[in-house]
Amino acid sequence: SNAFKHVQKSNLPSGTHVEVAEANITSNVGSHFFSNVFSTTYDSYFLQIRAMRFAGDSTPQLRFLTDTGTTENSSAYHYWSYYGLDNSGDEKRGNGNGDTKLVLSTGTDADSTSDGGLSGHIYFFNPRANDSRSVVVTSQFVTRDNVNNRMCAITGGGTLSNTAARYGFVIFGGQNIALLRATLYGIVK
């Protein structure tokens, strides 16, 4: 029969996502801080960005926080790269070696409220340096670029190469954030 069968929770696999923070911005702000969100409870985190759009064409960027408040780590130990293709097959790429921030994607278009900006996700591995290793970030986005107004698929990654604990992060760009709908989850092993 097609009847639903009861399964005990203890028989379910591990790997649960637990909501840690939520962002729901609908008016212009310079940046958004996810402060004091990383703890020793989780070794990995997942940020789901349902929508992010800047007030003007801008490139999404990220810095880690060095305390439980809003102190940004702007040291030149950020190493990052991204690569993708637009819907015409043209490459979108960027990289930074010893930068003061992580650049997440090519510049995003802000002209269209229906498909401007970007959507996607970011994984954070070991943000609190629980094992004396650097934090690693991987990401995937779909965005409309600010040069040709073409849809792009972008994959990226980076690291903040030091072993000091990170307590959170800030998302920003060259323009104000006009829209941000995002949820941060801790990942249970």
FENGI-V865006 format. One record per backbone hydrogen bond with DSSP energy under -0.5 kcal/mol. NH is the residue of the N-H (numbers start at 1). CO is the residue of the C=O. If there is no record, write none. Layout:
NH|CO  NH|CO
This chain:
11|8  12|9  18|186  20|184  21|184  23|182  25|180  29|177  32|171  34|169  35|33  37|34  37|167  38|167  42|39  44|187  45|124  46|185  47|122  48|46  48|183  49|47  49|120  50|48  50|181  51|181  52|118  53|179  55|176  58|108  60|58  61|172  62|102  63|170  65|168  66|71  67|71  72|70  73|64  74|72  77|75  78|99  79|77  79|159  80|96  81|157  82|94  83|155  84|92  85|153  86|90  87|151  89|86  92|84  94|82  96|80  98|78  99|78  102|62  104|60  104|102  105|60  108|58  109|144  113|111  116|112  117|109  118|52  119|142  120|49  121|140  122|47  123|138  124|45  125|136  126|43  126|124  129|126  132|129  135|160  136|125  137|158  138|123  139|156  140|121  141|154  142|119  143|152  144|117  145|143  145|150  146|107  149|145  152|143  153|85  154|141  154|152  155|83  156|139  157|81  158|137  159|79  160|135  161|77  161|159  162|160  166|127  167|65  168|65  169|34  170|63  171|32  172|61  173|30  177|29  178|53  178|176  179|53  180|25  181|51  182|23  182|180  183|48  184|21  185|46  186|18  187|44  188|16  188|186
